[in-house]
Each structure stands twice: as C-alpha cells, then as structure tokens.
Amino acid sequence: MRAHRPGDVPCRSTESAATDARVSRATSTAAPVLEVFRSIQGEGRYLGEPQVFVRTRGCPLRCRYCDTPHSWVARPEQNARIAQGSALAAPEREEPGLASPFQVALWVAEVEDRGPKLTVSWTGGEPLAWPNFGREFARLVAPRRLHLETGGGHPRTLAELLGLFHHVSLDLKLPGDLDAPVELAARAALLEAGAEPSAEPAPHDARTWRAARRDCLDLLSGRDACAKLVVTATSSEREAFEAIDDLAEIAPDLPLFVQPSSPMPRAAAPTLAQLRALWEYALEHDLAVRVVPQVHRLLDLR
C-alpha cells in the first residue's frame, strides 16, 4: 500500500463526497470549472515548470488578445473538462462543471495520477471572481504551492485572499487593449446553485484601471510575484510606459515579463521596435525585465 504523503487528497466514500457537495452548495463555496489538466507553465516567473492547472469560468474583462474567450461566461449547467492522468495525450472526460472545492481537489489528485505533488496554478477566466471557493480550495490543497494568475482588476478581493497564495502573476492591463467589461450575467442562477461571485466590479476606464493596478502592485510588493505586460500591434506606448512607471514606483522588486501577444483575430503580434521601446524603458527604470512569448502556445500545449 502506498504511504500517505503530504498534499495527498484523502479518499472519501461516495456518500461523504455527496455530503461535501451539499455543504458546499449551502455555504456558496462552489465555482464553475472549465478544466483541470497538467501541463507546463507558459508564462511569467515560473515559465517551463510542470504544474496542475485549475481553470475556473467567469471573467468580466474583455481583452482583445484573450486566448480563452470561452472562459468568459459562467453558467451552472456548463461542463468541465478533466484530463485523466499525467500523460501528454491523457484521455479526457466531461463532468458537471459547477463543483465544490473538495471535488476539484479530487480532480487535481486524479490528474497527477499518483505522481509527484506539483504546484497548482489557479487561472481563468478571472479566478478572483470566486473568493469563497478560493478560501476552501487553498485549505484542501495545502501544504503544496498554490499560484494565482489574475487580470489585476479586483484589488479588494486580492487583498482578502492574498495570504492563500505562494505566488501571484499579475497582469498590467492596458485599457486601450480592452473592450468594456461585462459583469457575470447569470449571478442569480449561480447563487442558487451554490456559487457566489465576488461583488467587486471590474475597472471600466483608464482612471479606474490605473487605480486597480496601483492597488494590486502595492499588495504584491515584497512578495513572490511577477508583473506581466501583454503587448499587441495596436497597444498604446503611452499606456505601457505608464504601467512601467507604476511598477517602478510601487513594486520595483517584481520582475516584469513583457509578453508579445500571440496572434489573435482582433490582436496582431507587436513589432520588434515596439518591444524594444518597452524593454529599454524598463531598463532605464532599473527593472528586471524579460521579453517572453507564450511558450505553451509555441509548443502547442494547453
């Protein structure tokens, strides 16, 4: 019999799991899950590290370069994709996507397939849309590392949950690359089903975006975190310089990853001249800057 190891999710009977699901619905800790899978981290400070990814649905932001627009909408009836094991071509199956933290922890253990306990990266959508889920999920996967990938539009929620995460990857959004935010449309149905979205609204213009960015940077200064600046062919150099100014002023210890956008229908890749202007500006501010594309997309991985 294999010995219990730290980070293992204990086996539970079907009856116990059903009880957990009922309790989660009663306390609104469920979240709509899009997928749970194992891959390599394709962005940021832990680039190339094998991790397990938990992607929740629901995002009010409308980034024109988004490569997962199917994660924007969250409804109780949507399904989740679960990769069954650690192989690159692991078989997949669908499960009801509105899941308790306990159920998602079981899926994480299944994806690892008795292998080593990897860092879990919580991504989206916008993970901070589901603070109640995050609190309980972090407790269940402890003591393993839990990373957060956030768009940076919910500083109040980030402040509430920050102590749960070992690392935070923060987007420095440029307002000119975003369409108007769209808050979750099925809030009543999600609440009825046991998933309580954050009540914090997303930024809606250049002023509120800068305020949110500065608040998030203040929270992350001195922590294990990084800043990611996605750049498209039409990104505003003025807005990008402003974001770099904020980083240099508030959290200069965070490494900056300038990420050329992967070509999308509404967002072409930037030119080398655009990227050079940004990395030179960052160097002038004594920032640790790297220019790194989305490696998982280059390798055709999830």
C-alpha positions in Angstrom: 0.0 0.0 0.0 1.4 3.4 -0.9 2.1 5.6 2.1 0.2 8.8 2.6 2.2 11.8 1.5 1.8 15.5 2.3 -0.5 17.0 -0.2 -2.5 13.8 -0.9 -6.2 14.2 -1.0 -7.7 11.6 1.3 -10.0 9.0 -0.3 -13.6 9.5 0.7 -16.7 7.4 0.2 -19.3 8.4 -2.4 -21.7 9.2 0.4 -19.1 11.5 2.1 -18.4 13.3 -1.2 -22.1 13.8 -1.7 -22.3 15.3 1.7 -19.4 17.7 0.9 -21.2 18.7 -2.2 -24.4 19.5 -0.3 -22.4 21.5 2.3 -20.6 23.5 -0.4 -24.0 24.4 -2.0 -25.3 25.6 1.3 -22.2 27.8 2.0 -21.7 29.0 -1.6 -18.2 27.7 -2.0 -18.7 26.1 -5.4 -17.3 27.5 -8.6 -17.9 26.9 -12.3 -14.9 24.9 -13.5 -13.8 24.9 -17.2 -10.9 22.4 -17.0 -8.4 20.7 -14.8 -5.2 19.5 -16.5 -1.5 19.0 -16.2 1.0 21.0 -18.4 3.9 23.4 -18.2 3.6 27.0 -17.1 3.9 29.0 -20.3 4.2 32.5 -18.8 5.8 34.5 -16.0 8.3 33.8 -13.3 7.8 30.0 -13.3 8.0 29.6 -17.0 8.5 26.0 -18.0 7.6 24.4 -14.7 5.3 21.4 -14.8 2.1 22.4 -12.9 -1.5 21.3 -12.5 -3.9 24.0 -13.8 -7.4 24.6 -12.4 -9.2 27.0 -14.8 -12.5 28.4 -13.5 -15.1 30.1 -15.7 -16.3 33.6 -15.5 -14.5 36.9 -16.4 -15.8 40.4 -16.7 -12.8 41.6 -18.7 -12.8 41.6 -22.5 -9.2 41.6 -23.6 -9.0 41.7 -27.3 -5.9 39.4 -27.2 -7.6 36.8 -24.9 -6.8 33.2 -26.0 -9.5 31.7 -23.8 -12.7 33.7 -24.5 -14.7 30.5 -23.9 -13.9 31.1 -20.2 -15.7 34.4 -20.0 -19.2 33.2 -19.5 -20.2 31.2 -16.4 -23.5 29.3 -16.1 -24.5 26.5 -13.7 -25.2 23.9 -16.5 -21.8 24.1 -18.2 -19.4 21.1 -18.0 -15.7 20.8 -17.0 -13.0 19.0 -19.0 -10.9 16.7 -16.8 -7.6 15.2 -18.1 -7.4 11.7 -16.7 -3.8 11.3 -15.7 -0.4 12.9 -16.4 0.4 11.7 -19.9 0.7 14.3 -22.6 -2.2 12.7 -24.5 -4.2 11.8 -21.4 -7.8 10.8 -22.1 -10.4 13.4 -21.2 -13.9 13.3 -19.9 -16.5 15.8 -19.0 -18.0 16.3 -15.6 -20.6 18.8 -14.2 -18.7 22.0 -14.1 -20.2 23.6 -11.0 -18.0 21.9 -8.4 -17.2 22.1 -4.7 -13.6 22.8 -3.7 -13.4 19.2 -2.4 -14.4 17.8 -5.8 -11.8 20.0 -7.6 -9.1 18.8 -5.2 -10.1 15.2 -6.1 -9.7 16.1 -9.8 -6.3 17.6 -9.1 -5.2 14.3 -7.5 -6.6 12.3 -10.5 -4.7 14.5 -13.0 -1.4 13.9 -11.0 -2.1 10.1 -11.4 0.0 9.1 -8.2 2.9 11.2 -9.4 4.7 13.9 -7.5 2.7 16.7 -6.0 3.0 19.7 -8.3 2.3 23.3 -7.9 -1.4 24.1 -8.6 -2.0 27.2 -10.7 -5.5 28.7 -10.4 -6.3 30.5 -13.5 -9.3 31.6 -15.6 -11.3 33.4 -16.6 -10.7 35.5 -13.6 -10.1 33.4 -10.5 -10.8 36.2 -8.1 -14.5 36.1 -9.2 -14.8 33.2 -6.8 -13.3 34.2 -3.4 -15.3 31.7 -1.3 -14.2 28.8 -3.5 -10.6 30.0 -3.3 -10.5 30.1 0.5 -11.7 26.5 0.9 -9.7 25.1 -2.1 -6.5 26.6 -0.7 -7.1 24.8 2.6 -7.7 21.5 0.8 -4.6 21.5 -1.4 -2.2 22.7 1.4 0.7 22.4 2.0 1.5 22.3 -1.7 2.2 25.5 -3.5 -0.8 27.4 -4.9 -0.3 30.1 -7.6 -2.8 32.7 -8.7 -3.0 34.1 -12.2 -5.1 37.3 -12.2 -6.0 40.1 -14.5 -5.5 42.6 -11.8 -9.0 44.1 -11.9 -10.1 43.1 -8.3 -7.7 44.6 -5.8 -10.1 44.4 -2.8 -10.7 40.7 -3.4 -6.9 40.1 -3.9 -6.3 41.8 -0.5 -8.7 39.4 1.2 -7.2 36.2 -0.4 -3.5 37.2 -0.8 -2.3 35.1 2.2 -3.6 31.9 0.4 -1.1 32.1 -2.4 2.6 31.3 -2.6 2.9 33.3 -5.9 0.8 35.8 -7.8 1.2 36.5 -11.5 -0.4 40.0 -12.1 -1.4 41.3 -15.5 -0.7 45.0 -16.1 -3.7 45.6 -18.4 -3.6 48.4 -20.9 -7.1 50.0 -21.1 -6.7 50.6 -24.8 -6.5 46.8 -25.5 -9.8 46.1 -23.7 -13.4 46.3 -24.6 -15.9 47.4 -22.0 -16.3 44.9 -19.1 -19.3 42.6 -18.9 -20.2 41.5 -15.4 -21.4 37.9 -14.9 -24.9 37.6 -16.4 -26.1 34.5 -14.5 -25.5 35.7 -10.9 -28.9 34.7 -9.6 -28.7 31.2 -11.1 -25.1 30.8 -9.8 -26.0 31.9 -6.3 -29.0 29.5 -6.3 -26.6 26.7 -7.3 -24.1 27.5 -4.6 -21.5 29.6 -6.4 -21.2 33.1 -5.0 -19.3 35.6 -7.3 -17.3 38.4 -6.0 -19.3 41.6 -5.7 -16.3 43.8 -6.6 -16.9 45.4 -10.0 -14.2 45.4 -12.7 -12.5 48.7 -13.7 -14.2 50.4 -16.7 -11.9 53.2 -17.9 -8.3 54.3 -17.8 -8.7 56.0 -14.4 -10.2 53.0 -12.6 -7.8 50.6 -14.3 -4.8 52.6 -13.1 -6.1 52.8 -9.6 -6.7 49.0 -9.6 -3.2 48.4 -11.0 -1.5 50.6 -8.3 -3.5 48.9 -5.5 -2.5 45.4 -6.7 1.1 46.4 -7.1 1.1 47.8 -3.5 -0.3 44.5 -2.2 2.4 42.4 -4.1 5.5 44.5 -3.3 8.0 42.4 -1.4 6.2 39.1 -2.2 6.8 36.2 -4.5 5.0 37.7 -7.5 5.6 39.0 -11.0 4.1 41.5 -13.4 3.1 40.6 -16.9 2.6 43.2 -19.7 0.9 41.8 -22.8 1.6 43.9 -25.9 -0.2 43.9 -29.2 0.4 45.6 -32.5 -2.0 48.4 -31.5 -1.0 48.7 -27.8 -0.6 52.3 -26.7 3.1 53.1 -25.9 1.9 55.8 -23.6 -0.2 53.4 -21.6 2.6 50.8 -21.5 5.0 53.4 -20.2 2.5 54.5 -17.6 2.2 50.8 -16.4 6.0 50.5 -16.2 6.1 53.8 -14.2 3.7 52.4 -11.7 5.7 49.2 -11.3 8.9 51.1 -10.9 7.4 53.4 -8.3 5.4 50.9 -6.2 6.9 47.4 -6.6 10.3 47.7 -8.3 11.3 44.3 -6.8 8.8 42.4 -9.1 10.2 41.0 -12.3 8.5 42.3 -15.4 7.6 40.0 -18.2 6.8 41.8 -21.5 4.7 39.3 -23.4 4.1 39.8 -27.2 0.6 38.8 -27.9 0.1 35.5 -29.7 -1.7 36.5 -33.0 -5.5 36.5 -32.5 -8.3 37.7 -34.8 -8.5 41.1 -33.0 -4.9 41.4 -31.8 -1.9 41.1 -34.1 1.5 40.5 -32.7 3.7 43.6 -31.9 6.8 44.6 -33.9 10.3 44.2 -32.6 10.5 48.0 -32.4 7.5 48.1 -30.1 9.0 45.5 -27.8 12.5 47.2 -27.8 11.0 50.5 -26.7 9.4 48.9 -23.7 12.3 46.8 -22.6 14.6 49.8 -22.9 12.2 51.9 -20.9 12.0 49.3 -18.2 15.8 49.0 -18.1 16.0 52.8 -17.6 13.9 52.3 -14.5 16.2 49.6 -13.2 13.6 46.9 -13.5 14.3 43.2 -14.1 12.7 42.8 -17.5 12.3 39.8 -19.8 10.6 39.5 -23.2 9.0 36.1 -23.3 6.2 34.8 -25.6 3.6 32.3 -24.5 5.7 29.2 -24.5 2.8 26.8 -24.2 1.3 28.2 -27.4 4.6 27.8 -29.2 4.7 24.2 -28.1 1.1 23.7 -29.0 0.2 22.8 -25.4 -2.8 23.8 -23.3 
